[in-house]
Amino acid sequence: MRDITDIAGVKRRFLGYLTLEKGMSANTAQAYSDDVDKLTRYLTDVGVAIERATTDDLERFVCTLQDVGIQPRSQARIISGVKGFYKFLRLEGYMDTDPTELLLTPKIGRHLPEVLTVDEIDRMIASIDMSKAEGQRNRAIIETLYGCGLRVSELVTLKLSQLFMDEHYVIIQGKGNKQRLVPISPVAIEQINLYLEQTRSHQVAQRGSEDILFLNRRGAMLTRQMIFHIVKQLCELAGVRKVISPHTLRHSFATHLLEGGANLRAIQQMLGHESITTTEIYVHIDRTRLRDEILIHHPRNNPSSSQSK
């Protein structure tokens, strides 16, 4: 067995394994690394070496996650990170057994994400102050997020060289560095072109951001936190009383496509989902919205209608 006393070095190699061999994004790989940090702190506190931990030790670790109020969904993600780490240790010859093989993951109920209506999205766009320097940029951002169903990480890293306006599509670099072609709407194209003409072409991009589409005032790539702030602010200005994030626009895009009759496989490809199971959540959203409409408008659920007879 290989020596595991240099745990910091092992974790660095684990991080490289996740990004280079497993093709994970830097953010996902870092999340896995953070999960391992939680485990190593716990095992250090109870005096158990990481290579000597048993399934019982790991189950007690999971119990501590419950005790501090970590929700089942977050517990499941942490357990996934721990399982990935022990799999790595076994593959690299640090261990000859894997104590996580019998480690159970908490059951997670299906959570349907919040979805905006087309009217709510229109109101958010209408609330953008176009007199401000960043007004046209922010409008192009919202139209691109919603119109292409992008993840925030995909939006902030979107490059000028990935835009094919004449052909009406963009190349998106998704999770695991996988590329996909995504159609872009005429409205989004129009707003991006206006942003390019009015703002982007006059900016001096910082080194390393020359090919990035959306820049901040200093000519650097926008952060995910900045996109979250923009969306949150527009939501409040538009009077939308839903708890949303930039990802809500992606959910709304997929749901509206399904409502319009789009094929589920086509939606899967546009969103870049590896599994159709992930995309199927939008079928549940569609059915839930249909059920709510029926409950609202069904004559047996309308008191005024029943009283008038």
C-alpha positions as a Markdown table, in Angstrom:
| # | Residue | x | y | z |
|---|---|---|---|---|
| 1 | Met | 0.0 | 0.0 | 0.0 |
| 2 | Arg | 1.1 | 3.5 | -0.8 |
| 3 | Asp | 1.9 | 5.9 | 2.1 |
| 4 | Ile | -1.0 | 8.2 | 3.1 |
| 5 | Thr | 0.6 | 10.2 | 5.9 |
| 6 | Asp | 0.8 | 13.3 | 3.6 |
| 7 | Ile | -2.9 | 13.8 | 3.5 |
| 8 | Ala | -2.6 | 17.3 | 2.0 |
| 9 | Gly | -0.6 | 15.9 | -0.9 |
| 10 | Val | -3.1 | 13.1 | -1.4 |
| 11 | Lys | -6.0 | 15.6 | -1.5 |
| 12 | Arg | -4.1 | 17.7 | -4.1 |
| 13 | Arg | -3.8 | 14.6 | -6.2 |
| 14 | Phe | -7.5 | 13.8 | -5.7 |
| 15 | Leu | -8.4 | 17.3 | -6.9 |
| 16 | Gly | -6.2 | 16.8 | -10.0 |
| 17 | Tyr | -7.8 | 13.4 | -10.6 |
| 18 | Leu | -11.3 | 14.9 | -10.5 |
| 19 | Thr | -10.5 | 17.7 | -13.0 |
| 20 | Leu | -8.2 | 15.9 | -15.4 |
| 21 | Glu | -9.4 | 12.3 | -15.4 |
| 22 | Lys | -13.1 | 12.7 | -14.4 |
| 23 | Gly | -13.5 | 15.9 | -16.4 |
| 24 | Met | -15.2 | 17.8 | -13.5 |
| 25 | Ser | -15.4 | 21.5 | -13.5 |
| 26 | Ala | -13.2 | 23.4 | -11.1 |
| 27 | Asn | -16.2 | 24.3 | -8.9 |
| 28 | Thr | -17.5 | 20.7 | -8.7 |
| 29 | Ala | -14.1 | 19.3 | -8.0 |
| 30 | Gln | -13.5 | 21.9 | -5.2 |
| 31 | Ala | -16.9 | 21.0 | -3.7 |
| 32 | Tyr | -15.7 | 17.3 | -3.5 |
| 33 | Ser | -12.5 | 18.4 | -1.9 |
| 34 | Asp | -14.4 | 20.5 | 0.7 |
| 35 | Asp | -16.5 | 17.4 | 1.5 |
| 36 | Val | -13.3 | 15.4 | 2.1 |
| 37 | Asp | -12.1 | 18.2 | 4.4 |
| 38 | Lys | -15.2 | 17.8 | 6.5 |
| 39 | Leu | -14.5 | 14.1 | 6.8 |
| 40 | Thr | -10.8 | 14.4 | 7.7 |
| 41 | Arg | -11.6 | 17.0 | 10.4 |
| 42 | Tyr | -14.2 | 14.7 | 11.9 |
| 43 | Leu | -11.9 | 11.6 | 11.8 |
| 44 | Thr | -9.0 | 13.7 | 13.3 |
| 45 | Asp | -11.3 | 14.7 | 16.2 |
| 46 | Val | -12.3 | 11.1 | 16.9 |
| 47 | Gly | -8.7 | 9.8 | 16.5 |
| 48 | Val | -9.3 | 7.6 | 13.4 |
| 49 | Ala | -6.8 | 7.6 | 10.5 |
| 50 | Ile | -8.6 | 8.1 | 7.2 |
| 51 | Glu | -7.2 | 4.8 | 5.8 |
| 52 | Arg | -8.5 | 2.9 | 8.9 |
| 53 | Ala | -12.0 | 4.3 | 8.9 |
| 54 | Thr | -14.7 | 1.7 | 8.8 |
| 55 | Thr | -18.3 | 1.9 | 7.5 |
| 56 | Asp | -19.4 | 2.4 | 11.1 |
| 57 | Asp | -17.1 | 5.4 | 11.4 |
| 58 | Leu | -18.5 | 6.9 | 8.3 |
| 59 | Glu | -22.0 | 6.3 | 9.4 |
| 60 | Arg | -21.3 | 8.2 | 12.6 |
| 61 | Phe | -19.8 | 11.0 | 10.5 |
| 62 | Val | -23.1 | 11.2 | 8.5 |
| 63 | Cys | -25.0 | 11.3 | 11.9 |
| 64 | Thr | -23.0 | 14.4 | 12.8 |
| 65 | Leu | -24.1 | 16.0 | 9.6 |
| 66 | Gln | -27.7 | 15.4 | 10.6 |
| 67 | Asp | -27.0 | 16.7 | 14.1 |
| 68 | Val | -25.8 | 20.1 | 12.9 |
| 69 | Gly | -28.9 | 20.5 | 10.7 |
| 70 | Ile | -27.5 | 19.7 | 7.2 |
| 71 | Gln | -30.4 | 18.8 | 4.9 |
| 72 | Pro | -30.6 | 15.3 | 3.2 |
| 73 | Arg | -29.8 | 16.8 | -0.2 |
| 74 | Ser | -26.6 | 18.3 | 1.1 |
| 75 | Gln | -25.8 | 15.2 | 3.1 |
| 76 | Ala | -26.1 | 13.2 | -0.1 |
| 77 | Arg | -23.7 | 15.5 | -1.9 |
| 78 | Ile | -21.2 | 15.2 | 0.9 |
| 79 | Ile | -21.5 | 11.4 | 0.9 |
| 80 | Ser | -20.9 | 11.4 | -2.8 |
| 81 | Gly | -17.7 | 13.4 | -2.4 |
| 82 | Val | -16.5 | 11.0 | 0.4 |
| 83 | Lys | -17.3 | 8.0 | -1.8 |
| 84 | Gly | -15.4 | 9.5 | -4.7 |
| 85 | Phe | -12.4 | 10.1 | -2.4 |
| 86 | Tyr | -12.3 | 6.5 | -1.2 |
| 87 | Lys | -12.7 | 5.2 | -4.7 |
| 88 | Phe | -9.7 | 7.3 | -5.7 |
| 89 | Leu | -7.7 | 6.0 | -2.7 |
| 90 | Arg | -8.4 | 2.4 | -3.8 |
| 91 | Leu | -7.6 | 3.1 | -7.5 |
| 92 | Glu | -4.3 | 4.7 | -6.6 |
| 93 | Gly | -3.2 | 1.9 | -4.3 |
| 94 | Tyr | -3.5 | 3.8 | -1.0 |
| 95 | Met | -6.1 | 1.2 | 0.2 |
| 96 | Asp | -7.2 | -2.3 | -0.8 |
| 97 | Thr | -10.8 | -1.9 | 0.5 |
| 98 | Asp | -13.5 | 0.7 | 0.2 |
| 99 | Pro | -15.5 | 1.4 | 3.5 |
| 100 | Thr | -18.0 | 3.5 | 1.6 |
| 101 | Glu | -19.4 | 0.5 | -0.5 |
| 102 | Leu | -22.1 | -0.2 | 2.2 |
| 103 | Leu | -22.6 | 3.5 | 3.1 |
| 104 | Leu | -26.2 | 4.5 | 2.6 |
| 105 | Thr | -27.2 | 7.8 | 1.1 |
| 106 | Pro | -30.3 | 9.5 | 2.6 |
| 107 | Lys | -33.4 | 9.4 | 0.5 |
| 108 | Ile | -34.2 | 12.7 | -1.2 |
| 109 | Gly | -37.7 | 13.7 | -2.2 |
| 110 | Arg | -38.1 | 15.2 | -5.6 |
| 111 | His | -38.0 | 19.0 | -5.4 |
| 112 | Leu | -39.7 | 20.9 | -8.1 |
| 113 | Pro | -37.8 | 24.1 | -8.9 |
| 114 | Glu | -39.4 | 27.5 | -9.0 |
| 115 | Val | -40.4 | 28.6 | -12.5 |
| 116 | Leu | -41.2 | 32.1 | -13.8 |
| 117 | Thr | -44.0 | 32.9 | -16.2 |
| 118 | Val | -43.2 | 34.6 | -19.5 |
| 119 | Asp | -45.0 | 37.7 | -18.1 |
| 120 | Glu | -42.7 | 37.7 | -15.1 |
| 121 | Ile | -39.6 | 37.5 | -17.3 |
| 122 | Asp | -40.9 | 40.3 | -19.5 |
| 123 | Arg | -41.5 | 42.4 | -16.4 |
| 124 | Met | -37.9 | 41.8 | -15.2 |
| 125 | Ile | -36.5 | 42.8 | -18.6 |
| 126 | Ala | -38.8 | 45.9 | -18.6 |
| 127 | Ser | -37.4 | 46.9 | -15.2 |
| 128 | Ile | -33.8 | 47.3 | -16.5 |
| 129 | Asp | -32.7 | 50.9 | -16.4 |
| 130 | Met | -31.5 | 51.3 | -19.9 |
| 131 | Ser | -30.1 | 54.8 | -19.1 |
| 132 | Lys | -27.3 | 53.2 | -17.1 |
| 133 | Ala | -24.0 | 52.1 | -18.7 |
| 134 | Glu | -24.7 | 48.5 | -17.8 |
| 135 | Gly | -28.3 | 48.5 | -18.9 |
| 136 | Gln | -27.8 | 47.0 | -22.4 |
| 137 | Arg | -25.4 | 44.5 | -21.1 |
| 138 | Asn | -27.8 | 43.3 | -18.4 |
| 139 | Arg | -30.6 | 43.0 | -20.9 |
| 140 | Ala | -28.4 | 40.9 | -23.2 |
| 141 | Ile | -27.5 | 38.8 | -20.1 |
| 142 | Ile | -31.1 | 38.1 | -19.2 |
| 143 | Glu | -32.1 | 37.3 | -22.8 |
| 144 | Thr | -29.1 | 35.0 | -23.2 |
| 145 | Leu | -29.6 | 33.2 | -19.9 |
| 146 | Tyr | -33.3 | 32.6 | -20.5 |
| 147 | Gly | -33.2 | 32.3 | -24.3 |
| 148 | Cys | -30.5 | 29.7 | -24.3 |
| 149 | Gly | -31.2 | 28.0 | -21.0 |
| 150 | Leu | -27.6 | 28.5 | -19.8 |
| 151 | Arg | -26.0 | 27.7 | -16.5 |
| 152 | Val | -24.4 | 30.7 | -14.8 |
| 153 | Ser | -20.9 | 29.2 | -15.2 |
| 154 | Glu | -21.7 | 28.8 | -19.0 |
| 155 | Leu | -22.9 | 32.4 | -19.3 |
| 156 | Val | -19.9 | 34.1 | -17.5 |
| 157 | Thr | -17.4 | 32.1 | -19.6 |
| 158 | Leu | -19.2 | 32.6 | -22.9 |
| 159 | Lys | -16.7 | 33.7 | -25.5 |
| 160 | Leu | -17.1 | 36.0 | -28.6 |
| 161 | Ser | -15.6 | 33.2 | -30.6 |
| 162 | Gln | -18.4 | 30.9 | -29.6 |
| 163 | Leu | -21.1 | 33.1 | -31.1 |
| 164 | Phe | -22.4 | 32.2 | -34.6 |
| 165 | Met | -25.0 | 34.9 | -35.0 |
| 166 | Asp | -25.6 | 34.4 | -38.7 |
| 167 | Glu | -26.3 | 30.7 | -38.2 |
| 168 | His | -28.4 | 31.4 | -35.0 |
| 169 | Tyr | -26.5 | 29.2 | -32.6 |
| 170 | Val | -23.8 | 29.4 | -29.9 |
| 171 | Ile | -21.3 | 26.8 | -28.8 |
| 172 | Ile | -21.5 | 26.2 | -25.1 |
| 173 | Gln | -18.7 | 24.6 | -23.0 |
| 174 | Gly | -20.7 | 22.7 | -20.4 |
| 175 | Lys | -20.0 | 20.4 | -17.5 |
| 176 | Gly | -17.0 | 18.1 | -17.9 |
| 177 | Asn | -15.8 | 20.4 | -20.7 |
| 178 | Lys | -18.4 | 18.9 | -23.0 |
| 179 | Gln | -19.5 | 21.1 | -25.9 |
| 180 | Arg | -23.0 | 21.5 | -27.3 |
| 181 | Leu | -24.7 | 23.6 | -29.9 |
| 182 | Val | -27.6 | 25.7 | -28.6 |
| 183 | Pro | -29.9 | 27.7 | -30.9 |
| 184 | Ile | -30.1 | 31.4 | -30.0 |
| 185 | Ser | -33.3 | 33.4 | -30.5 |
| 186 | Pro | -33.5 | 36.5 | -32.8 |
| 187 | Val | -34.3 | 38.6 | -29.7 |
| 188 | Ala | -31.2 | 37.5 | -27.9 |
| 189 | Ile | -29.1 | 38.1 | -31.0 |
| 190 | Glu | -30.5 | 41.6 | -31.3 |
| 191 | Gln | -29.7 | 42.4 | -27.7 |
| 192 | Ile | -26.2 | 41.0 | -27.8 |
| 193 | Asn | -25.5 | 42.9 | -31.0 |
| 194 | Leu | -26.7 | 46.1 | -29.4 |
| 195 | Tyr | -24.4 | 45.4 | -26.4 |
| 196 | Leu | -21.5 | 44.8 | -28.7 |
| 197 | Glu | -22.0 | 48.0 | -30.6 |
| 198 | Gln | -22.8 | 50.3 | -27.6 |
| 199 | Thr | -20.6 | 48.9 | -24.9 |
| 200 | Arg | -18.4 | 45.9 | -25.5 |
| 201 | Ser | -16.6 | 47.3 | -28.6 |
| 202 | His | -15.5 | 50.3 | -26.6 |
| 203 | Gln | -14.1 | 48.4 | -23.6 |
| 204 | Val | -10.5 | 47.5 | -23.0 |
| 205 | Ala | -10.6 | 43.9 | -21.8 |
| 206 | Gln | -8.2 | 42.8 | -19.1 |
| 207 | Arg | -5.6 | 40.2 | -19.9 |
| 208 | Gly | -7.2 | 36.8 | -20.2 |
| 209 | Ser | -10.7 | 38.3 | -20.8 |
| 210 | Glu | -10.2 | 39.5 | -24.4 |
| 211 | Asp | -12.5 | 36.8 | -25.8 |
| 212 | Ile | -15.1 | 37.0 | -23.0 |
| 213 | Leu | -18.5 | 38.3 | -24.1 |
| 214 | Phe | -19.8 | 39.9 | -20.9 |
| 215 | Leu | -17.4 | 42.1 | -19.0 |
| 216 | Asn | -17.7 | 44.3 | -15.9 |
| 217 | Arg | -16.7 | 48.0 | -15.9 |
| 218 | Arg | -13.1 | 47.1 | -15.4 |
| 219 | Gly | -13.0 | 44.9 | -18.4 |
| 220 | Ala | -12.9 | 41.6 | -16.5 |
| 221 | Met | -15.1 | 38.5 | -16.7 |
| 222 | Leu | -18.2 | 38.8 | -14.5 |
| 223 | Thr | -18.5 | 36.6 | -11.4 |
| 224 | Arg | -21.4 | 34.2 | -10.8 |
| 225 | Gln | -22.2 | 36.3 | -7.7 |
| 226 | Met | -22.6 | 39.4 | -9.9 |
| 227 | Ile | -25.1 | 37.5 | -12.1 |
| 228 | Phe | -27.0 | 36.4 | -9.1 |
| 229 | His | -27.2 | 40.0 | -7.8 |
| 230 | Ile | -28.4 | 41.3 | -11.2 |
| 231 | Val | -31.2 | 38.7 | -11.4 |
| 232 | Lys | -32.2 | 39.2 | -7.8 |
| 233 | Gln | -32.4 | 43.0 | -8.2 |
| 234 | Leu | -34.5 | 42.8 | -11.4 |
| 235 | Cys | -36.8 | 40.3 | -9.7 |
| 236 | Glu | -37.4 | 42.8 | -6.8 |
| 237 | Leu | -37.9 | 45.8 | -9.2 |
| 238 | Ala | -40.4 | 43.8 | -11.3 |
| 239 | Gly | -42.4 | 42.9 | -8.2 |
| 240 | Val | -41.9 | 39.1 | -8.7 |
| 241 | Arg | -42.5 | 37.5 | -5.3 |
| 242 | Lys | -40.7 | 34.3 | -5.9 |
| 243 | Val | -37.4 | 33.1 | -4.5 |
| 244 | Ile | -35.3 | 32.9 | -7.6 |
| 245 | Ser | -31.7 | 32.7 | -8.8 |
| 246 | Pro | -30.1 | 32.8 | -12.3 |
| 247 | His | -30.8 | 29.0 | -12.5 |
| 248 | Thr | -34.5 | 29.8 | -12.3 |
| 249 | Leu | -34.3 | 31.3 | -15.8 |
| 250 | Arg | -32.8 | 28.0 | -17.0 |
| 251 | His | -35.7 | 26.1 | -15.4 |
| 252 | Ser | -38.2 | 28.5 | -16.9 |
| 253 | Phe | -36.7 | 28.1 | -20.4 |
| 254 | Ala | -37.0 | 24.3 | -20.2 |
| 255 | Thr | -40.5 | 24.4 | -18.8 |
| 256 | His | -41.7 | 26.8 | -21.5 |
| 257 | Leu | -40.2 | 24.7 | -24.2 |
| 258 | Leu | -42.0 | 21.7 | -22.9 |
| 259 | Glu | -45.3 | 23.6 | -22.7 |
| 260 | Gly | -44.8 | 24.7 | -26.3 |
| 261 | Gly | -44.5 | 21.1 | -27.4 |
| 262 | Ala | -40.8 | 20.6 | -27.6 |
| 263 | Asn | -39.4 | 17.1 | -27.6 |
| 264 | Leu | -37.9 | 16.0 | -24.2 |
| 265 | Arg | -34.8 | 14.7 | -25.9 |
| 266 | Ala | -34.3 | 18.0 | -27.7 |
| 267 | Ile | -34.6 | 19.8 | -24.4 |
| 268 | Gln | -32.0 | 17.4 | -22.9 |
| 269 | Gln | -29.5 | 18.2 | -25.6 |
| 270 | Met | -30.1 | 21.9 | -25.3 |
| 271 | Leu | -29.6 | 21.9 | -21.6 |
| 272 | Gly | -26.6 | 19.6 | -21.7 |
| 273 | His | -28.0 | 17.0 | -19.4 |
| 274 | Glu | -26.1 | 13.7 | -19.4 |
| 275 | Ser | -29.2 | 11.7 | -18.4 |
| 276 | Ile | -32.7 | 12.1 | -19.6 |
| 277 | Thr | -33.8 | 11.5 | -16.0 |
| 278 | Thr | -32.6 | 14.9 | -15.1 |
| 279 | Thr | -34.6 | 16.5 | -17.8 |
| 280 | Glu | -37.8 | 14.6 | -16.9 |
| 281 | Ile | -38.2 | 16.9 | -13.8 |
| 282 | Tyr | -39.7 | 19.4 | -16.2 |
| 283 | Val | -42.5 | 16.9 | -17.1 |
| 284 | His | -43.4 | 16.9 | -13.4 |
| 285 | Ile | -43.3 | 20.7 | -13.3 |
| 286 | Asp | -45.6 | 20.8 | -16.4 |
| 287 | Arg | -48.0 | 18.4 | -14.8 |
| 288 | Thr | -48.0 | 20.3 | -11.5 |
| 289 | Arg | -48.9 | 23.6 | -13.3 |
| 290 | Leu | -51.6 | 21.8 | -15.2 |
| 291 | Arg | -53.0 | 20.4 | -12.0 |
| 292 | Asp | -53.0 | 23.9 | -10.4 |
| 293 | Glu | -54.8 | 25.4 | -13.4 |
| 294 | Ile | -57.5 | 22.7 | -13.2 |
| 295 | Leu | -57.9 | 23.2 | -9.4 |
| 296 | Ile | -58.3 | 27.0 | -10.0 |
| 297 | His | -60.7 | 26.8 | -12.8 |
| 298 | His | -62.7 | 23.6 | -12.1 |
| 299 | Pro | -66.3 | 24.4 | -11.5 |
| 300 | Arg | -66.4 | 22.2 | -8.4 |
| 301 | Asn | -63.6 | 24.3 | -6.8 |
| 302 | Asn | -65.3 | 27.6 | -7.6 |
| 303 | Pro | -67.5 | 28.6 | -4.6 |
| 304 | Ser | -69.2 | 31.4 | -6.4 |
| 305 | Ser | -70.1 | 29.1 | -9.3 |
| 306 | Ser | -71.6 | 26.5 | -6.8 |
| 307 | Gln | -73.6 | 29.1 | -4.9 |
| 308 | Ser | -75.1 | 30.6 | -8.1 |
| 309 | Lys | -76.8 | 27.3 | -9.0 |
